[in-house]
């Protein structure tokens, strides 16, 4: 099912499509996207549920998980411009395997950074160091990739009140329960994190694609910073939230489930796995 409408936010186009991202990515024009930010399932082995949505995040094995992820990353590689790059968000369960997968698809020489998002929240265990970060793997399609060094507030007394270049450890708080931006969708990421990444890795006026867009944070960050945004998700709950956040009103159901103008379409089988952000 695809919802169809066409709109623009502050003159910048945004498009949302409901469906499995594999077929939707393959329907995109090659070399048309400046940045892919992908926050695929983490293979937690659980059903992740919150007030505004839920999805199954479990695979039969790590092999099944990688078999799911590989063709989608290959499709992401195809849609990127030569100056484009990809950010894959994962965690301790799979980051080591996902990095090897990215080496195979993009080439080990295209690795740029292993970013650490340090968020501080979460539980602890008497048997391990407390896990308080996610991993974001940054790969470029070529040596000509776009990058604008982000600057963040300095924390030292000597540089109080000044800005400094961001390091590969991103200290951005997770969304707390009372935050205005909180949508109630599981795994929602903070707008501050996505704004930093989008502005650093996509040129102004460029196109950002999130193949597992969930509640639409990547799309909001792109629109707020003057970029074009494309988002895919199979979960209708996620699409509804993203539509609302991007200022898109749901329209009549048509053949393919698109919100916003579409470039081209190809037929594809729809898988049953839920995607998220």
Wavefront OBJ file of the C-alpha trace (Angstrom):
o trace
v 0.000 0.000 0.000
v 1.246 3.458 -0.856
v -0.160 6.804 0.199
v 0.232 9.577 -2.338
v 0.511 13.322 -1.947
v 2.943 16.005 -2.979
v 4.116 18.793 -0.746
v 7.067 20.948 0.187
v 8.216 22.251 3.567
v 9.788 25.726 3.375
v 10.350 25.082 -0.321
v 12.283 21.861 0.321
v 10.781 18.611 -0.943
v 10.130 15.626 1.297
v 8.941 12.181 0.206
v 7.755 9.268 2.355
v 7.083 5.735 1.158
v 5.587 2.815 3.042
v 7.070 -0.562 2.187
v 10.165 -2.709 2.450
v 13.170 -0.539 1.686
v 14.859 -3.138 -0.525
v 12.414 -2.728 -3.386
v 12.042 0.996 -2.790
v 15.809 1.559 -2.880
v 16.073 -0.423 -6.102
v 13.405 1.842 -7.610
v 15.409 4.999 -6.877
v 17.507 6.596 -9.604
v 21.181 5.596 -9.317
v 23.638 8.249 -8.098
v 20.849 10.563 -6.900
v 21.406 10.768 -3.124
v 24.055 12.666 -1.148
v 23.694 10.926 2.222
v 22.127 7.702 3.439
v 21.547 7.463 7.169
v 20.415 3.930 8.005
v 19.225 2.833 11.448
v 18.226 -0.770 10.684
v 17.055 -3.358 13.208
v 19.692 -4.112 15.850
v 18.730 -7.787 16.225
v 17.931 -7.367 19.905
v 15.841 -10.558 19.868
v 12.809 -8.691 21.227
v 9.642 -6.945 20.178
v 10.337 -3.254 20.785
v 7.231 -1.444 21.938
v 6.335 2.066 23.096
v 3.253 4.233 23.330
v 3.083 5.087 19.626
v 4.275 1.900 17.940
v 5.950 -1.494 18.017
v 7.998 -3.774 15.760
v 9.723 -7.151 15.899
v 13.514 -6.832 16.108
v 14.676 -10.428 15.958
v 16.274 -12.749 13.447
v 16.891 -16.495 13.535
v 20.675 -16.007 13.626
v 23.418 -13.464 12.977
v 23.750 -15.013 9.513
v 20.062 -14.361 8.828
v 20.503 -10.788 10.032
v 23.473 -10.153 7.727
v 21.622 -11.796 4.827
v 18.820 -9.307 5.460
v 21.145 -6.310 5.693
v 23.590 -6.976 2.840
v 21.303 -6.406 -0.176
v 19.893 -3.255 1.415
v 23.346 -1.762 1.931
v 24.235 -2.731 -1.646
v 21.124 -0.883 -2.831
v 22.130 2.137 -0.729
v 25.554 2.113 -2.393
v 23.877 2.239 -5.804
v 21.757 5.333 -5.065
v 24.671 7.378 -3.669
v 26.407 10.011 -5.754
v 30.194 9.724 -6.116
v 30.442 12.471 -3.483
v 27.966 10.655 -1.228
v 28.369 8.694 1.967
v 26.518 6.349 4.296
v 26.071 6.315 8.064
v 24.948 2.961 9.479
v 23.681 3.072 13.063
v 24.163 -0.137 15.060
v 25.298 -1.313 18.497
v 27.552 -3.779 20.310
v 25.571 -6.793 19.104
v 26.462 -6.433 15.427
v 28.772 -3.454 14.828
v 31.839 -5.650 14.235
v 29.981 -7.721 11.630
v 28.319 -4.723 9.983
v 31.699 -3.038 9.565
v 33.017 -6.107 7.729
v 29.910 -6.015 5.528
v 30.525 -2.346 4.704
v 34.171 -3.170 3.911
v 32.955 -5.784 1.418
v 30.429 -3.477 -0.275
v 32.132 -0.063 -0.171
v 35.737 -1.227 0.152
v 37.854 -1.075 3.300
v 39.607 1.992 1.882
v 36.264 3.859 1.941
v 36.008 3.707 5.721
v 35.964 7.217 7.200
v 35.018 7.010 10.901
v 33.680 4.724 13.590
v 31.537 7.214 15.485
v 30.442 6.612 19.050
v 27.164 8.131 20.201
v 27.542 8.390 23.982
v 24.120 8.942 25.537
v 24.441 7.993 29.210
v 20.992 6.514 29.753
v 20.200 2.830 30.211
v 20.747 0.145 32.810
v 23.868 -1.551 34.095
v 24.940 -5.071 34.892
v 27.062 -6.618 37.678
v 28.786 -8.745 34.994
v 29.762 -6.123 32.353
v 30.808 -2.495 31.969
v 27.623 -0.472 31.593
v 26.695 -0.133 27.915
v 26.076 3.565 27.309
v 26.737 4.092 23.588
v 25.739 3.163 20.046
v 28.005 2.864 16.998
v 27.633 4.808 13.740
v 29.792 3.556 10.866
v 30.730 6.226 8.316
v 31.755 5.115 4.801
v 32.196 7.156 1.616
v 31.505 6.116 -1.961
v 34.722 7.771 -3.208
v 37.582 9.969 -2.071
v 35.540 12.973 -3.211
v 32.955 12.627 -0.423
v 31.397 15.745 1.058
v 32.252 16.621 4.654
v 31.871 19.847 6.613
v 33.575 19.503 9.992
v 30.913 20.025 12.690
v 31.642 22.194 15.684
v 30.345 21.600 19.190
v 30.564 23.566 22.461
v 33.935 23.202 24.162
v 33.874 21.653 27.629
v 37.254 22.703 29.012
v 37.577 25.676 31.350
v 40.205 27.221 29.069
v 37.795 27.249 26.090
v 34.624 28.053 28.020
v 32.029 29.637 25.744
v 33.904 28.679 22.555
v 33.273 26.032 19.894
v 35.620 23.219 18.911
v 35.773 20.572 16.195
v 33.635 17.527 16.994
v 35.498 14.305 17.734
v 34.417 10.774 16.855
v 32.687 10.560 20.248
v 29.371 12.408 20.034
v 28.093 13.405 23.460
v 24.410 13.948 22.705
v 21.835 13.146 25.401
v 19.163 10.574 24.610
v 15.568 11.812 24.524
v 14.167 11.945 28.041
v 10.573 11.068 28.882
v 9.469 14.711 29.135
v 11.190 16.019 25.992
v 8.959 18.008 23.641
v 10.325 16.139 20.601
v 9.432 12.716 21.996
v 6.870 10.950 19.764
v 6.415 7.717 21.699
v 7.884 5.584 18.899
v 10.522 3.051 20.031
v 14.176 3.741 19.142
v 13.531 7.399 18.258
v 16.847 9.285 17.998
v 17.351 12.899 19.165
v 17.097 15.671 16.594
v 20.392 17.121 17.877
v 22.260 13.957 16.837
v 20.730 13.766 13.364
v 21.139 17.495 12.734
v 24.862 17.230 13.473
v 25.269 14.232 11.145
v 23.159 15.609 8.299
v 24.837 19.017 8.272
v 28.297 17.435 8.392
v 27.756 14.827 5.671
v 25.250 16.315 3.198
v 25.679 19.601 1.325
v 23.058 22.308 1.634
v 20.294 21.599 -0.884
v 21.385 17.961 -1.159
v 19.286 14.838 -0.685
v 19.202 12.710 2.466
v 17.646 9.229 2.345
v 16.671 7.211 5.416
v 15.650 3.668 4.408
v 14.363 2.822 7.909
v 12.987 6.212 8.842
v 10.790 5.269 11.810
v 9.370 8.405 13.404
v 11.106 10.630 10.841
v 13.852 12.332 12.852
v 16.324 12.192 9.954
v 13.770 13.769 7.641
v 13.035 16.575 10.116
v 16.760 17.263 10.525
v 17.195 17.394 6.743
v 14.266 19.767 6.222
v 15.288 22.073 9.040
v 18.773 22.448 7.539
v 17.702 23.059 3.932
v 18.168 19.546 2.538
v 15.716 17.357 0.616
v 14.466 14.273 2.444
v 13.357 10.780 1.420
v 12.120 8.252 3.989
v 11.049 4.607 3.778
v 9.484 2.404 6.444
v 7.291 -0.684 6.384
v 5.495 0.142 9.626
v 2.348 2.244 9.026
v 2.599 3.599 12.593
v 6.036 5.001 11.811
v 4.893 6.500 8.511
v 1.942 8.239 10.213
v 4.234 9.854 12.811
v 6.799 10.887 10.190
v 4.049 12.398 8.022
v 2.847 14.514 10.905
v 6.328 15.681 11.869
v 7.156 16.631 8.275
v 3.893 18.492 7.769
v 2.509 15.950 5.304
v -1.229 15.231 5.393
v -2.241 11.628 4.554
v -4.004 11.371 1.194
v -5.936 8.746 -0.757
v -4.521 5.236 -1.097
v -3.049 4.486 -4.532
v -1.001 1.718 -6.122
v 2.278 2.001 -4.325
v 2.301 3.798 -0.951
v 4.160 7.027 -1.645
v 3.914 10.365 0.133
v 5.505 13.002 -2.082
v 6.714 12.873 -5.705
v 8.280 9.624 -6.868
v 11.015 9.236 -9.498
v 10.316 5.771 -10.854
v 9.041 2.392 -9.709
v 9.882 -1.239 -10.242
v 7.975 -4.249 -9.030
v 9.378 -6.069 -6.015
v 8.261 -8.623 -3.474
v 7.504 -7.213 -0.021
v 9.244 -8.872 2.895
v 7.652 -9.169 6.329
v 10.479 -7.828 8.481
v 9.778 -4.539 10.278
v 12.253 -1.698 9.838
v 12.796 1.120 12.303
v 14.572 4.286 13.315
l 1 2 3 4 5 6 7 8 9 10 11 12 13 14 15 16 17 18 19 20 21 22 23 24 25 26 27 28 29 30 31 32 33 34 35 36 37 38 39 40 41 42 43 44 45 46 47 48 49 50 51 52 53 54 55 56 57 58 59 60 61 62 63 64 65 66 67 68 69 70 71 72 73 74 75 76 77 78 79 80 81 82 83 84 85 86 87 88 89 90 91 92 93 94 95 96 97 98 99 100 101 102 103 104 105 106 107 108 109 110 111 112 113 114 115 116 117 118 119 120 121 122 123 124 125 126 127 128 129 130 131 132 133 134 135 136 137 138 139 140 141 142 143 144 145 146 147 148 149 150 151 152 153 154 155 156 157 158 159 160 161 162 163 164 165 166 167 168 169 170 171 172 173 174 175 176 177 178 179 180 181 182 183 184 185 186 187 188 189 190 191 192 193 194 195 196 197 198 199 200 201 202 203 204 205 206 207 208 209 210 211 212 213 214 215 216 217 218 219 220 221 222 223 224 225 226 227 228 229 230 231 232 233 234 235 236 237 238 239 240 241 242 243 244 245 246 247 248 249 250 251 252 253 254 255 256 257 258 259 260 261 262 263 264 265 266 267 268 269 270 271 272 273 274 275 276 277
